Amino acid sequence: MTKLLIVDDSALMRRQLVSLFEEAGGFQIHQARNGREAVEENRSFMPDVVTLDINMPEMDGITALSLIMAERPVPVVMLSSLTEKGALATFEALNLGAVDYIAKPGGTISLSLGGIKEELVNKVRAAALAKIKEKKVSSARGLAQRLRDEREKPVPRPMAVRRGVAGEGLVIIGVSTGGPRTLEDILPLFPANFPWPVLVAQHMPSSFTRPFAERLNAMCELTVQEADHPMPIEAGIIYIGKGGADMLVVQRGGKLTVVPKPENKEYLWHPSVELLGRSVLEHCDPSRVVGVMLTGMGYDGADAFAEIKKRGGRTIAESRESAVVFGMPAELIERGGASVVLDSDKIAAQINVWAGR
């Protein structure tokens, strides 16, 4: 029986959430009306997982989260509105240690939770088993020091045979639960002269990907942009797939181009890592592709990335030890599709070696 603490200032929302999880089964549930009660319940009830609203009186969700993580860390799934303000608050919560988030389909008080019931239950169950990452240094000075420390480390020997030359490679990254924090740990470690494009399929709502790309752009030496319209793929740019769509690679006018397409309903997760990988296999030389599978639930992209390796490309699966949720990397490893398995803090260094940096 999983001990679940539901925190929301709306009595109606709490009733809906309690009913939803009682129907799902396997949960012992307590409730809290605000952040102050959440902190107290975390001490007394000692939940295995918490759903935490962001906007609450007396003490908001962000403040409560910081106190929970300082006192008794526990996996937390944030409930966020589908607004830019909600997205920014969600990224702040993930930076503080929240494992995942759910975007309320109807805003602050939602009457349509039935549409996300399966996703919500699956995310809470996965979060209950997830690893909690320590709060990282987020200040500009702290980030700069972390970059210096990383680059002063001895450069590891390549773990696979180099193929191609600088400027001829392509990096594609698939990631889901726990992804924003993990990407913020990896992407800033690519130097300004990194010679390859980077395409990122992070499962995320449509209103979240632009603020996320802007947040990453402020952290990274490379330019980071949301792929919200067809864009020629250029070296040294990180493209974040637009939420609510799928990101594909095509040839247009003789140039490799990234394009957003309406969600393909045959696939469960979006932006689809599998569709991105398949489009890369169709239009790129697999031997020049590096596929990186990071933390996340499910199996999205495992087949395509395994095929990339089979056709001569190189792939990295995040290790069980560092992944918040060891689902997507595990599926790639099980298919024999991982060239190497690395902790998240080793991944950028390996890619830099393969890219000649």
C-alpha positions as CSV (number, residue, x, y, z in Angstrom):
1,M,0.0,0.0,0.0
2,T,1.5,3.3,-1.1
3,K,1.1,6.2,1.4
4,L,-0.1,9.2,-0.7
5,L,-0.5,12.8,0.6
6,I,-2.7,15.0,-1.5
7,V,-2.2,18.7,-1.0
8,D,-4.6,21.2,-2.5
9,D,-6.5,24.2,-1.2
10,S,-9.6,23.4,-3.2
11,A,-11.9,20.9,-1.3
12,L,-13.5,20.0,-4.7
13,M,-10.1,19.2,-6.2
14,R,-9.1,17.1,-3.1
15,R,-12.3,15.1,-3.4
16,Q,-11.7,14.5,-7.1
17,L,-8.1,13.4,-6.5
18,V,-9.1,11.2,-3.5
19,S,-11.8,9.5,-5.6
20,L,-9.5,9.0,-8.5
21,F,-6.8,7.3,-6.4
22,E,-9.2,5.3,-4.4
23,E,-10.7,3.9,-7.6
24,A,-7.2,3.1,-8.9
25,G,-6.5,1.1,-5.7
26,G,-3.3,0.5,-3.7
27,F,-3.2,3.9,-2.0
28,Q,-3.5,4.9,1.7
29,I,-4.5,8.6,1.4
30,H,-4.1,11.7,3.7
31,Q,-5.0,15.2,2.7
32,A,-3.7,18.7,3.4
33,R,-5.3,22.1,2.6
34,N,-2.1,24.2,2.2
35,G,1.6,24.1,2.3
36,R,1.8,24.4,6.1
37,E,-0.4,21.4,6.6
38,A,1.7,19.5,4.0
39,V,4.9,20.1,5.9
40,E,3.2,18.8,9.1
41,E,1.7,15.8,7.4
42,N,5.1,14.9,5.9
43,R,6.4,14.6,9.4
44,S,3.5,12.7,11.0
45,F,2.0,10.6,8.1
46,M,5.4,10.1,6.5
47,P,4.0,9.6,2.9
48,D,5.7,7.6,0.2
49,V,4.7,10.2,-2.4
50,V,3.0,13.6,-2.5
51,T,0.9,15.5,-5.0
52,L,1.4,19.2,-4.4
53,D,-0.5,22.1,-5.8
54,I,1.5,25.2,-6.5
55,N,-1.0,28.0,-5.8
56,M,-2.3,27.9,-2.2
57,P,-2.9,30.3,0.6
58,E,-0.9,30.5,3.9
59,M,2.0,28.7,2.3
60,D,2.3,28.0,-1.4
61,G,3.6,24.8,-3.0
62,I,7.1,26.1,-3.8
63,T,7.7,27.1,-0.2
64,A,6.3,23.9,1.1
65,L,8.4,21.9,-1.3
66,S,11.6,23.6,-0.2
67,L,10.8,22.8,3.5
68,I,9.8,19.2,2.7
69,M,13.1,18.6,0.8
70,A,15.1,20.2,3.6
71,E,13.4,18.2,6.4
72,R,12.2,14.9,5.1
73,P,12.8,14.5,1.3
74,V,10.0,12.5,-0.4
75,P,9.0,12.1,-4.1
76,V,6.7,15.0,-5.1
77,V,4.5,15.4,-8.1
78,M,3.5,19.0,-8.7
79,L,0.0,20.0,-10.0
80,S,0.5,22.9,-12.3
81,S,-1.7,25.2,-14.5
82,L,-1.2,25.1,-18.2
83,T,0.1,28.7,-18.3
84,E,3.6,30.2,-18.9
85,K,3.5,31.3,-15.2
86,G,2.6,27.8,-14.2
87,A,5.5,26.4,-16.4
88,L,8.0,28.7,-14.7
89,A,6.8,27.7,-11.3
90,T,7.0,24.1,-12.3
91,F,10.6,24.3,-13.4
92,E,11.4,26.0,-10.1
93,A,9.8,23.1,-8.3
94,L,11.8,20.6,-10.3
95,N,15.0,22.5,-9.5
96,L,14.1,22.2,-5.8
97,G,13.7,18.4,-6.1
98,A,10.2,17.6,-7.3
99,V,10.2,14.4,-9.4
100,D,7.5,15.2,-11.9
101,Y,4.5,17.3,-12.6
102,I,0.9,17.1,-14.0
103,A,-0.6,20.0,-15.9
104,K,-4.2,20.5,-14.8
105,P,-6.3,20.4,-18.0
106,G,-8.7,23.1,-16.7
107,G,-6.4,25.4,-14.9
108,T,-6.2,26.1,-11.2
109,I,-9.5,24.3,-10.4
110,S,-10.0,21.5,-12.9
111,L,-13.3,19.7,-13.4
112,S,-11.9,17.4,-16.0
113,L,-9.3,15.2,-14.2
114,G,-10.9,12.1,-15.8
115,G,-9.0,12.9,-19.0
116,I,-5.6,12.6,-17.3
117,K,-6.5,9.9,-14.8
118,E,-4.3,7.2,-16.2
119,E,-1.4,9.6,-16.6
120,L,-1.7,11.0,-13.1
121,V,-1.9,7.5,-11.5
122,N,1.0,6.2,-13.5
123,K,3.1,9.2,-12.7
124,V,2.4,9.1,-9.0
125,R,3.1,5.3,-8.8
126,A,6.4,5.9,-10.7
127,A,7.3,8.8,-8.5
128,A,6.8,6.7,-5.4
129,L,9.7,4.5,-6.6
130,A,11.8,7.3,-8.1
131,K,15.1,8.6,-6.9
132,I,15.2,12.1,-5.4
133,K,18.1,14.2,-6.8
134,E,19.8,16.7,-4.4
135,K,19.0,20.3,-5.0
136,K,21.6,21.6,-7.4
137,V,23.4,25.0,-7.5
138,S,21.3,27.2,-9.8
139,S,23.0,30.6,-9.5
140,A,25.0,31.9,-12.4
141,R,28.2,31.9,-10.3
142,G,27.5,28.3,-9.2
143,L,26.8,27.2,-12.7
144,A,30.0,28.8,-14.0
145,Q,32.0,27.1,-11.3
146,R,30.4,23.7,-12.1
147,L,31.3,24.2,-15.8
148,R,34.9,25.0,-14.9
149,D,35.1,22.0,-12.6
150,E,33.7,19.7,-15.3
151,R,36.2,20.9,-17.9
152,E,39.2,20.6,-15.6
153,K,38.5,16.9,-15.1
154,P,40.7,14.5,-17.1
155,V,39.0,13.8,-20.4
156,P,37.9,10.1,-20.5
157,R,39.0,7.8,-23.3
158,P,36.3,7.2,-26.0
159,M,34.2,4.2,-25.2
160,A,33.5,3.5,-28.9
161,V,35.2,3.9,-32.2
162,R,35.1,7.5,-33.5
163,R,33.3,7.8,-36.8
164,G,33.1,10.8,-39.1
165,V,34.7,14.2,-38.4
166,A,33.7,17.3,-36.5
167,G,30.7,18.9,-38.0
168,E,29.2,15.7,-39.5
169,G,27.5,14.3,-36.4
170,L,24.0,14.6,-34.9
171,V,22.9,14.1,-31.3
172,I,19.3,13.1,-30.5
173,I,18.1,12.9,-26.9
174,G,14.9,11.2,-25.6
175,V,13.7,11.9,-22.1
176,S,10.6,12.0,-19.9
177,T,10.1,11.9,-16.2
178,G,12.9,13.7,-14.4
179,G,14.1,15.1,-17.7
180,P,14.2,18.9,-17.1
181,R,16.6,18.5,-14.1
182,T,18.7,16.0,-16.0
183,L,18.9,18.1,-19.2
184,E,19.9,21.1,-17.1
185,D,22.8,19.0,-15.8
186,I,24.0,17.8,-19.2
187,L,23.3,20.5,-21.9
188,P,25.3,23.4,-20.2
189,L,28.4,21.2,-20.4
190,F,28.6,21.3,-24.2
191,P,31.1,24.0,-25.1
192,A,30.4,27.0,-27.4
193,N,32.3,25.3,-30.2
194,F,30.4,22.1,-30.0
195,P,30.2,21.1,-33.7
196,W,27.0,19.1,-33.9
197,P,23.2,19.9,-33.7
198,V,21.3,18.5,-30.8
199,L,17.6,17.5,-31.0
200,V,15.7,16.9,-27.8
201,A,12.4,15.1,-27.5
202,Q,11.2,15.8,-23.9
203,H,7.7,14.7,-23.1
204,M,6.1,18.0,-22.1
205,P,2.9,20.0,-22.6
206,S,2.8,22.6,-25.5
207,S,2.7,25.6,-23.2
208,F,5.9,24.4,-21.3
209,T,8.4,23.8,-24.1
210,R,9.1,27.5,-25.0
211,P,9.7,28.6,-21.4
212,F,11.9,25.5,-20.9
213,A,13.9,26.3,-24.1
214,E,14.3,29.9,-22.9
215,R,15.4,28.7,-19.4
216,L,18.0,26.3,-21.0
217,N,19.2,29.0,-23.4
218,A,20.1,31.2,-20.4
219,M,22.2,28.3,-18.9
220,C,23.9,26.9,-22.0
221,E,26.8,28.2,-24.1
222,L,25.0,26.8,-27.2
223,T,21.8,28.5,-28.5
224,V,18.7,26.6,-27.4
225,Q,15.4,27.1,-29.2
226,E,12.0,25.5,-29.4
227,A,11.4,23.8,-32.7
228,D,7.9,25.4,-33.2
229,H,8.2,25.7,-37.0
230,P,10.4,24.2,-39.7
231,M,14.0,25.1,-39.1
232,P,17.2,24.1,-41.1
233,I,19.3,22.0,-38.7
234,E,22.5,23.9,-37.9
235,A,25.6,22.8,-36.0
236,G,25.9,24.0,-32.5
237,I,22.2,24.6,-31.9
238,I,20.0,22.7,-29.5
239,Y,16.4,22.2,-30.7
240,I,13.7,21.4,-28.1
241,G,10.7,19.6,-29.6
242,K,7.5,21.6,-29.3
243,G,5.1,20.1,-26.8
244,G,1.7,18.9,-28.1
245,A,3.5,17.9,-31.4
246,D,6.0,15.4,-32.7
247,M,9.4,16.5,-33.9
248,L,10.7,15.0,-37.2
249,V,13.8,15.3,-39.3
250,V,13.2,15.8,-43.1
251,Q,15.0,16.9,-46.2
252,R,13.9,20.3,-47.6
253,G,15.6,22.0,-50.4
254,G,18.6,19.7,-50.0
255,K,18.9,20.7,-46.3
256,L,18.3,18.6,-43.2
257,T,15.3,20.3,-41.5
258,V,13.5,19.8,-38.2
259,V,9.7,20.2,-38.4
260,P,6.9,19.9,-35.9
261,K,4.0,17.7,-36.9
262,P,0.6,17.1,-35.2
263,E,0.7,14.3,-32.6
264,N,0.6,10.9,-34.2
265,K,-2.1,9.1,-32.2
266,E,-0.6,5.7,-32.8
267,Y,2.1,6.7,-30.3
268,L,1.6,7.2,-26.6
269,W,4.1,9.9,-25.7
270,H,4.8,13.3,-27.3
271,P,7.0,14.7,-28.6
272,S,7.6,11.1,-29.7
273,V,11.2,9.9,-29.3
274,E,10.4,6.9,-31.5
275,L,9.2,9.0,-34.4
276,L,12.2,11.4,-34.0
277,G,14.6,8.4,-34.1
278,R,12.8,6.8,-37.1
279,S,12.9,10.1,-39.1
280,V,16.7,10.4,-38.4
281,L,17.2,6.8,-39.6
282,E,15.4,7.7,-42.8
283,H,17.3,10.9,-43.6
284,C,20.7,10.6,-41.9
285,D,23.7,8.3,-42.0
286,P,23.2,6.3,-38.8
287,S,26.9,6.0,-38.3
288,R,27.1,9.7,-37.6
289,V,24.2,9.7,-35.1
290,V,24.5,9.7,-31.3
291,G,21.3,8.7,-29.5
292,V,21.0,9.4,-25.8
293,M,18.2,7.8,-23.8
294,L,17.6,9.5,-20.4
295,T,15.3,9.1,-17.5
296,G,11.6,8.4,-18.1
297,M,8.7,6.0,-17.8
298,G,7.8,3.6,-20.6
299,Y,9.7,2.5,-23.7
300,D,9.4,5.5,-26.1
301,G,12.3,5.5,-28.6
302,A,13.9,2.2,-27.5
303,D,13.2,0.4,-30.8
304,A,14.5,3.3,-33.0
305,F,17.6,3.9,-30.9
306,A,18.4,0.2,-30.9
307,E,18.1,0.3,-34.7
308,I,20.5,3.3,-34.8
309,K,23.1,1.2,-32.9
310,K,22.5,-1.8,-35.1
311,R,23.2,0.4,-38.2
312,G,26.5,1.7,-36.9
313,G,25.5,4.6,-34.7
314,R,26.4,5.1,-31.1
315,T,24.0,5.2,-28.2
316,I,24.1,6.1,-24.5
317,A,21.6,4.8,-21.9
318,E,21.5,6.6,-18.6
319,S,22.4,4.3,-15.7
320,R,20.0,2.9,-13.1
321,E,22.1,4.7,-10.5
322,S,21.4,8.2,-11.8
323,A,18.1,7.9,-13.6
324,V,15.1,9.3,-11.7
325,V,13.0,6.7,-13.4
326,F,14.9,3.8,-15.0
327,G,12.3,3.0,-17.6
328,M,13.2,4.3,-21.0
329,P,17.0,3.6,-20.6
330,A,16.2,0.1,-19.2
331,E,14.2,-0.7,-22.3
332,L,17.0,0.4,-24.6
333,I,19.5,-1.7,-22.7
334,E,17.2,-4.7,-22.7
335,R,17.0,-4.5,-26.5
336,G,20.8,-4.5,-26.8
337,G,20.6,-1.0,-28.0
338,A,23.1,0.8,-25.7
339,S,26.7,1.3,-26.8
340,V,27.5,2.5,-23.3
341,V,25.6,2.9,-20.0
342,L,26.6,6.1,-18.1
343,D,25.6,8.1,-15.1
344,S,24.1,11.4,-16.1
345,D,27.1,13.4,-15.0
346,K,29.4,11.4,-17.4
347,I,27.2,11.8,-20.5
348,A,28.3,15.2,-21.7
349,A,32.0,14.4,-21.4
350,Q,31.5,11.2,-23.5
351,I,29.6,13.1,-26.2
352,N,32.3,15.8,-26.2
353,V,34.9,13.2,-26.8
354,W,33.0,11.7,-29.7
355,A,32.6,15.2,-31.2
356,G,36.3,15.9,-30.8
357,R,35.8,18.5,-28.1
